[in-house]
Amino acid sequence: MRQKKELNIQIGKQIRIAREKLGLTQEEFAEAIDKTPQFISDLERGVYGISIETLKTICETLYISSDSIIFDQLNKPVNQIEQINQLLNYMTPEQLRIMEAITNAFLQASNK
């Protein structure tokens, strides 16, 4: 049986927390990052570590920073403005254009 490294366990736990916060199953998350559900299960249990490339993909998919995974910052309270800012930081230009259109429509509707 393979010995789990403490850092892998911590990182896996943080990834699981972030995945669950977005309401993704292991299967949905695996599909989103082009991995298998078994890979996600092993990763979240700390069986294996991950490459920088995979970490980057995970962070982009879960809208979180690598610091929040590595330094156990997901359980720290975040105010709503910080949370929105974190989400905006990971959006593609197209997603940002859509968000801007939604926000403008909301502001116009609320001013009536």
N, CA, C and O atoms as a GROMACS GRO file, in nm:
protein
  448
    1MET      N    1   0.084  -0.119   0.000
    1MET     CA    2   0.000   0.000   0.000
    1MET      C    3   0.089   0.125   0.000
    1MET      O    4   0.188   0.132   0.072
    2ARG      N    5   0.052   0.220  -0.080
    2ARG     CA    6   0.130   0.342  -0.094
    2ARG      C    7   0.111   0.433   0.028
    2ARG      O    8  -0.001   0.453   0.075
    3GLN      N    9   0.221   0.488   0.078
    3GLN     CA   10   0.219   0.579   0.193
    3GLN      C   11   0.171   0.717   0.148
    3GLN      O   12   0.225   0.773   0.053
    4LYS      N   13   0.071   0.771   0.215
    4LYS     CA   14   0.020   0.904   0.182
    4LYS      C   15   0.109   1.011   0.244
    4LYS      O   16   0.151   0.999   0.359
    5LYS      N   17   0.138   1.114   0.168
    5LYS     CA   18   0.213   1.228   0.219
    5LYS      C   19   0.114   1.328   0.277
    5LYS      O   20   0.007   1.350   0.221
    6GLU      N   21   0.151   1.389   0.390
    6GLU     CA   22   0.064   1.484   0.457
    6GLU      C   23   0.022   1.598   0.365
    6GLU      O   24  -0.094   1.639   0.366
    7LEU      N   25   0.115   1.650   0.286
    7LEU     CA   26   0.083   1.760   0.195
    7LEU      C   27  -0.021   1.716   0.092
    7LEU      O   28  -0.112   1.792   0.060
    8ASN      N   29  -0.008   1.594   0.039
    8ASN     CA   30  -0.107   1.544  -0.057
    8ASN      C   31  -0.244   1.532   0.006
    8ASN      O   32  -0.345   1.561  -0.058
    9ILE      N   33  -0.248   1.490   0.131
    9ILE     CA   34  -0.376   1.479   0.202
    9ILE      C   35  -0.438   1.617   0.219
    9ILE      O   36  -0.558   1.634   0.196
   10GLN      N   37  -0.358   1.714   0.259
   10GLN     CA   38  -0.408   1.851   0.279
   10GLN      C   39  -0.459   1.910   0.147
   10GLN      O   40  -0.568   1.968   0.143
   11ILE      N   41  -0.382   1.896   0.041
   11ILE     CA   42  -0.423   1.948  -0.089
   11ILE      C   43  -0.550   1.879  -0.138
   11ILE      O   44  -0.641   1.945  -0.188
   12GLY      N   45  -0.556   1.750  -0.123
   12GLY     CA   46  -0.675   1.676  -0.164
   12GLY      C   47  -0.799   1.720  -0.088
   12GLY      O   48  -0.907   1.733  -0.146
   13LYS      N   49  -0.783   1.744   0.041
   13LYS     CA   50  -0.895   1.792   0.123
   13LYS      C   51  -0.944   1.927   0.074
   13LYS      O   52  -1.064   1.950   0.064
   14GLN      N   53  -0.850   2.017   0.044
   14GLN     CA   54  -0.887   2.151  -0.002
   14GLN      C   55  -0.957   2.145  -0.138
   14GLN      O   56  -1.051   2.221  -0.163
   15ILE      N   57  -0.913   2.057  -0.225
   15ILE     CA   58  -0.977   2.042  -0.355
   15ILE      C   59  -1.118   1.988  -0.337
   15ILE      O   60  -1.212   2.034  -0.403
   16ARG      N   61  -1.135   1.892  -0.248
   16ARG     CA   62  -1.269   1.837  -0.221
   16ARG      C   63  -1.362   1.946  -0.170
   16ARG      O   64  -1.476   1.956  -0.214
   17ILE      N   65  -1.314   2.028  -0.075
   17ILE     CA   66  -1.396   2.136  -0.019
   17ILE      C   67  -1.439   2.232  -0.129
   17ILE      O   68  -1.556   2.269  -0.137
   18ALA      N   69  -1.345   2.272  -0.213
   18ALA     CA   70  -1.376   2.367  -0.322
   18ALA      C   71  -1.473   2.306  -0.422
   18ALA      O   72  -1.565   2.373  -0.468
   19ARG      N   73  -1.453   2.179  -0.454
   19ARG     CA   74  -1.543   2.110  -0.548
   19ARG      C   75  -1.684   2.105  -0.492
   19ARG      O   76  -1.781   2.132  -0.563
   20GLU      N   77  -1.696   2.070  -0.365
   20GLU     CA   78  -1.827   2.059  -0.302
   20GLU      C   79  -1.895   2.195  -0.289
   20GLU      O   80  -2.017   2.204  -0.300
   21LYS      N   81  -1.817   2.301  -0.267
   21LYS     CA   82  -1.875   2.436  -0.259
   21LYS      C   83  -1.941   2.474  -0.390
   21LYS      O   84  -2.039   2.549  -0.391
   22LEU      N   85  -1.889   2.424  -0.501
   22LEU     CA   86  -1.949   2.452  -0.632
   22LEU      C   87  -2.060   2.352  -0.666
   22LEU      O   88  -2.126   2.365  -0.769
   23GLY      N   89  -2.080   2.255  -0.579
   23GLY     CA   90  -2.185   2.157  -0.601
   23GLY      C   91  -2.154   2.055  -0.709
   23GLY      O   92  -2.245   1.997  -0.768
   24LEU      N   93  -2.027   2.032  -0.734
   24LEU     CA   94  -1.987   1.934  -0.835
   24LEU      C   95  -1.965   1.797  -0.774
   24LEU      O   96  -1.907   1.785  -0.665
   25THR      N   97  -2.010   1.695  -0.843
   25THR     CA   98  -1.977   1.560  -0.803
   25THR      C   99  -1.836   1.529  -0.850
   25THR      O  100  -1.779   1.603  -0.930
   26GLN      N  101  -1.779   1.421  -0.800
   26GLN     CA  102  -1.647   1.381  -0.849
   26GLN      C  103  -1.651   1.353  -0.998
   26GLN      O  104  -1.557   1.383  -1.071
   27GLU      N  105  -1.759   1.294  -1.044
   27GLU     CA  106  -1.773   1.262  -1.186
   27GLU      C  107  -1.778   1.389  -1.271
   27GLU      O  108  -1.712   1.397  -1.374
   28GLU      N  109  -1.858   1.487  -1.228
   28GLU     CA  110  -1.869   1.613  -1.303
   28GLU      C  111  -1.735   1.687  -1.305
   28GLU      O  112  -1.694   1.741  -1.407
   29PHE      N  113  -1.669   1.688  -1.190
   29PHE     CA  114  -1.541   1.756  -1.180
   29PHE      C  115  -1.437   1.687  -1.267
   29PHE      O  116  -1.358   1.752  -1.336
   30ALA      N  117  -1.436   1.554  -1.264
   30ALA     CA  118  -1.342   1.477  -1.346
   30ALA      C  119  -1.360   1.509  -1.494
   30ALA      O  120  -1.263   1.527  -1.567
   31GLU      N  121  -1.484   1.516  -1.536
   31GLU     CA  122  -1.512   1.548  -1.676
   31GLU      C  123  -1.465   1.690  -1.710
   31GLU      O  124  -1.411   1.713  -1.817
   32ALA      N  125  -1.487   1.783  -1.618
   32ALA     CA  126  -1.450   1.923  -1.642
   32ALA      C  127  -1.299   1.942  -1.658
   32ALA      O  128  -1.255   2.031  -1.730
   33ILE      N  129  -1.221   1.858  -1.590
   33ILE     CA  130  -1.076   1.874  -1.598
   33ILE      C  131  -1.010   1.763  -1.679
   33ILE      O  132  -0.888   1.748  -1.679
   34ASP      N  133  -1.093   1.686  -1.747
   34ASP     CA  134  -1.045   1.580  -1.837
   34ASP      C  135  -0.962   1.475  -1.763
   34ASP      O  136  -0.855   1.435  -1.808
   35LYS      N  137  -1.013   1.432  -1.650
   35LYS     CA  138  -0.952   1.324  -1.572
   35LYS      C  139  -1.060   1.220  -1.542
   35LYS      O  140  -1.176   1.240  -1.575
   36THR      N  141  -1.021   1.111  -1.480
   36THR     CA  142  -1.118   1.007  -1.445
   36THR      C  143  -1.171   1.032  -1.303
   36THR      O  144  -1.104   1.094  -1.222
   37PRO      N  145  -1.292   0.982  -1.274
   37PRO     CA  146  -1.343   0.992  -1.137
   37PRO      C  147  -1.249   0.924  -1.036
   37PRO      O  148  -1.238   0.969  -0.922
   38GLN      N  149  -1.183   0.815  -1.078
   38GLN     CA  150  -1.089   0.748  -0.988
   38GLN      C  151  -0.971   0.839  -0.954
   38GLN      O  152  -0.924   0.841  -0.841
   39PHE      N  153  -0.924   0.916  -1.053
   39PHE     CA  154  -0.816   1.012  -1.029
   39PHE      C  155  -0.860   1.113  -0.924
   39PHE      O  156  -0.784   1.143  -0.832
   40ILE      N  157  -0.981   1.165  -0.938
   40ILE     CA  158  -1.033   1.264  -0.843
   40ILE      C  159  -1.044   1.203  -0.704
   40ILE      O  160  -1.007   1.266  -0.606
   41SER      N  161  -1.094   1.083  -0.696
   41SER     CA  162  -1.106   1.015  -0.568
   41SER      C  163  -0.970   0.998  -0.503
   41SER      O  164  -0.953   1.028  -0.385
   42ASP      N  165  -0.873   0.948  -0.579
   42ASP     CA  166  -0.737   0.930  -0.526
   42ASP      C  167  -0.675   1.063  -0.485
   42ASP      O  168  -0.610   1.072  -0.381
   43LEU      N  169  -0.696   1.165  -0.566
   43LEU     CA  170  -0.642   1.297  -0.537
   43LEU      C  171  -0.700   1.352  -0.407
   43LEU      O  172  -0.626   1.401  -0.322
   44GLU      N  173  -0.830   1.345  -0.392
   44GLU     CA  174  -0.896   1.400  -0.274
   44GLU      C  175  -0.862   1.323  -0.146
   44GLU      O  176  -0.868   1.378  -0.036
   45ARG      N  177  -0.826   1.198  -0.161
   45ARG     CA  178  -0.785   1.118  -0.044
   45ARG      C  179  -0.636   1.131  -0.015
   45ARG      O  180  -0.587   1.079   0.085
   46GLY      N  181  -0.564   1.201  -0.102
   46GLY     CA  182  -0.422   1.221  -0.080
   46GLY      C  183  -0.336   1.105  -0.122
   46GLY      O  184  -0.220   1.095  -0.081
   47VAL      N  185  -0.390   1.016  -0.204
   47VAL     CA  186  -0.314   0.901  -0.250
   47VAL      C  187  -0.199   0.946  -0.340
   47VAL      O  188  -0.089   0.891  -0.336
   48TYR      N  189  -0.227   1.046  -0.422
   48TYR     CA  190  -0.127   1.098  -0.514
   48TYR      C  191  -0.118   1.249  -0.503
   48TYR      O  192  -0.211   1.315  -0.457
   49GLY      N  193  -0.004   1.302  -0.544
   49GLY     CA  194   0.010   1.446  -0.559
   49GLY      C  195  -0.033   1.484  -0.700
   49GLY      O  196  -0.075   1.399  -0.778
   50ILE      N  197  -0.021   1.612  -0.732
   50ILE     CA  198  -0.060   1.656  -0.865
   50ILE      C  199   0.050   1.742  -0.927
   50ILE      O  200   0.134   1.800  -0.858
   51SER      N  201   0.046   1.747  -1.058
   51SER     CA  202   0.142   1.830  -1.130
   51SER      C  203   0.096   1.976  -1.124
   51SER      O  204  -0.020   2.005  -1.093
   52ILE      N  205   0.187   2.066  -1.154
   52ILE     CA  206   0.154   2.208  -1.159
   52ILE      C  207   0.048   2.232  -1.266
   52ILE      O  208  -0.044   2.311  -1.245
   53GLU      N  209   0.060   2.165  -1.378
   53GLU     CA  210  -0.038   2.180  -1.486
   53GLU      C  211  -0.178   2.141  -1.440
   53GLU      O  212  -0.276   2.212  -1.467
   54THR      N  213  -0.188   2.028  -1.370
   54THR     CA  214  -0.318   1.984  -1.320
   54THR      C  215  -0.369   2.078  -1.212
   54THR      O  216  -0.489   2.108  -1.208
   55LEU      N  217  -0.281   2.126  -1.125
   55LEU     CA  218  -0.321   2.223  -1.023
   55LEU      C  219  -0.379   2.348  -1.087
   55LEU      O  220  -0.480   2.401  -1.042
   56LYS      N  221  -0.314   2.396  -1.193
   56LYS     CA  222  -0.361   2.516  -1.264
   56LYS      C  223  -0.501   2.491  -1.321
   56LYS      O  224  -0.589   2.576  -1.307
   57THR      N  225  -0.521   2.377  -1.384
   57THR     CA  226  -0.651   2.343  -1.442
   57THR      C  227  -0.758   2.335  -1.334
   57THR      O  228  -0.870   2.382  -1.352
   58ILE      N  229  -0.723   2.274  -1.222
   58ILE     CA  230  -0.817   2.261  -1.110
   58ILE      C  231  -0.856   2.400  -1.058
   58ILE      O  232  -0.974   2.427  -1.036
   59CYS      N  233  -0.758   2.486  -1.040
   59CYS     CA  234  -0.785   2.621  -0.988
   59CYS      C  235  -0.874   2.699  -1.084
   59CYS      O  236  -0.966   2.769  -1.040
   60GLU      N  237  -0.848   2.690  -1.212
   60GLU     CA  238  -0.931   2.759  -1.311
   60GLU      C  239  -1.074   2.704  -1.310
   60GLU      O  240  -1.170   2.780  -1.322
   61THR      N  241  -1.087   2.575  -1.297
   61THR     CA  242  -1.218   2.511  -1.299
   61THR      C  243  -1.299   2.543  -1.173
   61THR      O  244  -1.420   2.562  -1.180
   62LEU      N  245  -1.232   2.548  -1.059
   62LEU     CA  246  -1.300   2.572  -0.931
   62LEU      C  247  -1.302   2.719  -0.892
   62LEU      O  248  -1.356   2.754  -0.786
   63TYR      N  249  -1.245   2.805  -0.975
   63TYR     CA  250  -1.241   2.950  -0.948
   63TYR      C  251  -1.175   2.982  -0.815
   63TYR      O  252  -1.227   3.060  -0.735
   64ILE      N  253  -1.060   2.921  -0.792
   64ILE     CA  254  -0.986   2.946  -0.668
   64ILE      C  255  -0.838   2.964  -0.702
   64ILE      O  256  -0.794   2.929  -0.812
   65SER      N  257  -0.764   3.018  -0.608
   65SER     CA  258  -0.620   3.035  -0.628
   65SER      C  259  -0.547   2.911  -0.578
   65SER      O  260  -0.598   2.835  -0.496
   66SER      N  261  -0.428   2.892  -0.630
   66SER     CA  262  -0.347   2.779  -0.582
   66SER      C  263  -0.309   2.800  -0.435
   66SER      O  264  -0.295   2.704  -0.360
   67ASP      N  265  -0.292   2.927  -0.394
   67ASP     CA  266  -0.263   2.956  -0.254
   67ASP      C  267  -0.372   2.902  -0.162
   67ASP      O  268  -0.343   2.849  -0.054
   68SER      N  269  -0.497   2.916  -0.205
   68SER     CA  270  -0.606   2.870  -0.119
   68SER      C  271  -0.602   2.720  -0.098
   68SER      O  272  -0.647   2.669   0.004
   69ILE      N  273  -0.549   2.648  -0.196
   69ILE     CA  274  -0.536   2.502  -0.183
   69ILE      C  275  -0.411   2.466  -0.102
   69ILE      O  276  -0.418   2.387  -0.009
   70ILE      N  277  -0.300   2.524  -0.138
   70ILE     CA  278  -0.173   2.487  -0.076
   70ILE      C  279  -0.163   2.534   0.069
   70ILE      O  280  -0.109   2.464   0.155
   71PHE      N  281  -0.215   2.654   0.096
   71PHE     CA  282  -0.201   2.711   0.229
   71PHE      C  283  -0.327   2.703   0.313
   71PHE      O  284  -0.342   2.777   0.411
   72ASP      N  285  -0.420   2.614   0.275
   72ASP     CA  286  -0.539   2.586   0.356
   72ASP      C  287  -0.617   2.712   0.386
   72ASP      O  288  -0.646   2.741   0.502
   73GLN      N  289  -0.651   2.788   0.283
   73GLN     CA  290  -0.724   2.912   0.303
   73GLN      C  291  -0.871   2.903   0.266
   73GLN      O  292  -0.941   3.004   0.272
   74LEU      N  293  -0.919   2.787   0.230
   74LEU     CA  294  -1.059   2.775   0.188
   74LEU      C  295  -1.156   2.785   0.304
   74LEU      O  296  -1.272   2.820   0.283
   75ASN      N  297  -1.114   2.755   0.424
   75ASN     CA  298  -1.204   2.759   0.538
   75ASN      C  299  -1.206   2.894   0.608
   75ASN      O  300  -1.282   2.914   0.703
   76LYS      N  301  -1.123   2.986   0.561
   76LYS     CA  302  -1.122   3.119   0.622
   76LYS      C  303  -1.243   3.196   0.572
   76LYS      O  304  -1.280   3.185   0.455
   77PRO      N  305  -1.306   3.274   0.661
   77PRO     CA  306  -1.423   3.350   0.617
   77PRO      C  307  -1.384   3.452   0.508
   77PRO      O  308  -1.280   3.517   0.516
   78VAL      N  309  -1.469   3.462   0.410
   78VAL     CA  310  -1.447   3.556   0.301
   78VAL      C  311  -1.575   3.638   0.287
   78VAL      O  312  -1.685   3.583   0.282
   79ASN      N  313  -1.559   3.772   0.280
   79ASN     CA  314  -1.681   3.851   0.263
   79ASN      C  315  -1.729   3.839   0.120
   79ASN      O  316  -1.656   3.790   0.033
   80GLN      N  317  -1.850   3.884   0.094
   80GLN     CA  318  -1.910   3.865  -0.037
   80GLN      C  319  -1.834   3.937  -0.147
   80GLN      O  320  -1.824   3.886  -0.259
   81ILE      N  321  -1.782   4.055  -0.118
   81ILE     CA  322  -1.707   4.129  -0.218
   81ILE      C  323  -1.580   4.052  -0.257
   81ILE      O  324  -1.548   4.043  -0.376
   82GLU      N  325  -1.508   3.998  -0.159
   82GLU     CA  326  -1.389   3.919  -0.188
   82GLU      C  327  -1.424   3.795  -0.269
   82GLU      O  328  -1.352   3.758  -0.361
   83GLN      N  329  -1.535   3.732  -0.235
   83GLN     CA  330  -1.577   3.612  -0.306
   83GLN      C  331  -1.609   3.643  -0.452
   83GLN      O  332  -1.568   3.569  -0.542
   84ILE      N  333  -1.681   3.752  -0.476
   84ILE     CA  334  -1.713   3.792  -0.612
   84ILE      C  335  -1.585   3.827  -0.688
   84ILE      O  336  -1.569   3.790  -0.804
   85ASN      N  337  -1.494   3.897  -0.621
   85ASN     CA  338  -1.367   3.934  -0.684
   85ASN      C  339  -1.287   3.808  -0.723
   85ASN      O  340  -1.228   3.804  -0.831
   86GLN      N  341  -1.285   3.709  -0.637
   86GLN     CA  342  -1.215   3.584  -0.668
   86GLN      C  343  -1.274   3.519  -0.793
   86GLN      O  344  -1.201   3.471  -0.880
   87LEU      N  345  -1.407   3.516  -0.801
   87LEU     CA  346  -1.472   3.457  -0.918
   87LEU      C  347  -1.439   3.536  -1.045
   87LEU      O  348  -1.411   3.477  -1.149
   88LEU      N  349  -1.442   3.668  -1.035
   88LEU     CA  350  -1.412   3.752  -1.152
   88LEU      C  351  -1.268   3.733  -1.199
   88LEU      O  352  -1.242   3.736  -1.320
   89ASN      N  353  -1.177   3.714  -1.107
   89ASN     CA  354  -1.036   3.698  -1.143
   89ASN      C  355  -1.010   3.575  -1.229
   89ASN      O  356  -0.911   3.571  -1.302
   90TYR      N  357  -1.096   3.476  -1.222
   90TYR     CA  358  -1.074   3.352  -1.295
   90TYR      C  359  -1.163   3.339  -1.419
   90TYR      O  360  -1.164   3.235  -1.484
   91MET      N  361  -1.237   3.445  -1.451
   91MET     CA  362  -1.323   3.439  -1.568
   91MET      C  363  -1.244   3.469  -1.695
   91MET      O  364  -1.149   3.546  -1.695
   92THR      N  365  -1.288   3.406  -1.801
   92THR     CA  366  -1.231   3.434  -1.933
   92THR      C  367  -1.285   3.570  -1.980
   92THR      O  368  -1.383   3.619  -1.924
   93PRO      N  369  -1.222   3.630  -2.080
   93PRO     CA  370  -1.276   3.756  -2.132
   93PRO      C  371  -1.422   3.745  -2.176
   93PRO      O  372  -1.501   3.837  -2.154
   94GLU      N  373  -1.458   3.634  -2.236
   94GLU     CA  374  -1.597   3.613  -2.278
   94GLU      C  375  -1.690   3.607  -2.157
   94GLU      O  376  -1.798   3.666  -2.157
   95GLN      N  377  -1.649   3.535  -2.053
   95GLN     CA  378  -1.730   3.528  -1.932
   95GLN      C  379  -1.744   3.666  -1.867
   95GLN      O  380  -1.850   3.699  -1.815
   96LEU      N  381  -1.639   3.745  -1.871
   96LEU     CA  382  -1.645   3.880  -1.815
   96LEU      C  383  -1.743   3.968  -1.894
   96LEU      O  384  -1.816   4.047  -1.834
   97ARG      N  385  -1.744   3.956  -2.027
   97ARG     CA  386  -1.840   4.032  -2.108
   97ARG      C  387  -1.983   3.993  -2.073
   97ARG      O  388  -2.070   4.080  -2.063
   98ILE      N  389  -2.007   3.866  -2.056
   98ILE     CA  390  -2.140   3.819  -2.019
   98ILE      C  391  -2.178   3.872  -1.880
   98ILE      O  392  -2.290   3.917  -1.860
   99MET      N  393  -2.084   3.865  -1.786
   99MET     CA  394  -2.111   3.914  -1.651
   99MET      C  395  -2.142   4.064  -1.654
   99MET      O  396  -2.230   4.111  -1.582
  100GLU      N  397  -2.069   4.138  -1.736
  100GLU     CA  398  -2.093   4.282  -1.746
  100GLU      C  399  -2.233   4.308  -1.801
  100GLU      O  400  -2.304   4.396  -1.751
  101ALA      N  401  -2.274   4.234  -1.902
  101ALA     CA  402  -2.408   4.251  -1.959
  101ALA      C  403  -2.516   4.219  -1.856
  101ALA      O  404  -2.616   4.290  -1.846
  102ILE      N  405  -2.496   4.113  -1.780
  102ILE     CA  406  -2.592   4.075  -1.676
  102ILE      C  407  -2.599   4.184  -1.569
  102ILE      O  408  -2.708   4.222  -1.527
  103THR      N  409  -2.484   4.233  -1.527
  103THR     CA  410  -2.480   4.336  -1.424
  103THR      C  411  -2.548   4.464  -1.472
  103THR      O  412  -2.625   4.525  -1.398
  104ASN      N  413  -2.521   4.504  -1.596
  104ASN     CA  414  -2.584   4.624  -1.651
  104ASN      C  415  -2.735   4.608  -1.658
  104ASN      O  416  -2.809   4.700  -1.624
  105ALA      N  417  -2.781   4.491  -1.703
  105ALA     CA  418  -2.924   4.465  -1.710
  105ALA      C  419  -2.988   4.470  -1.572
  105ALA      O  420  -3.098   4.524  -1.555
  106PHE      N  421  -2.919   4.414  -1.476
  106PHE     CA  422  -2.970   4.417  -1.337
  106PHE      C  423  -2.979   4.560  -1.285
  106PHE      O  424  -3.080   4.598  -1.225
  107LEU      N  425  -2.875   4.639  -1.309
  107LEU     CA  426  -2.874   4.778  -1.260
  107LEU      C  427  -2.983   4.860  -1.328
  107LEU      O  428  -3.048   4.942  -1.263
  108GLN      N  429  -3.004   4.840  -1.456
  108GLN     CA  430  -3.110   4.912  -1.527
  108GLN      C  431  -3.247   4.873  -1.473
  108GLN      O  432  -3.334   4.959  -1.454
  109ALA      N  433  -3.267   4.745  -1.447
  109ALA     CA  434  -3.396   4.698  -1.396
  109ALA      C  435  -3.422   4.748  -1.254
  109ALA      O  436  -3.536   4.776  -1.217
  110SER      N  437  -3.319   4.759  -1.175
  110SER     CA  438  -3.338   4.802  -1.035
  110SER      C  439  -3.355   4.952  -1.022
  110SER      O  440  -3.399   4.999  -0.917
  111ASN      N  441  -3.321   5.028  -1.126
  111ASN     CA  442  -3.336   5.173  -1.122
  111ASN      C  443  -3.476   5.218  -1.164
  111ASN      O  444  -3.507   5.337  -1.160
  112LYS      N  445  -3.559   5.126  -1.204
  112LYS     CA  446  -3.694   5.162  -1.250
  112LYS      C  447  -3.789   5.175  -1.135
  112LYS      O  448  -3.907   5.205  -1.156
   0.00000   0.00000   0.00000
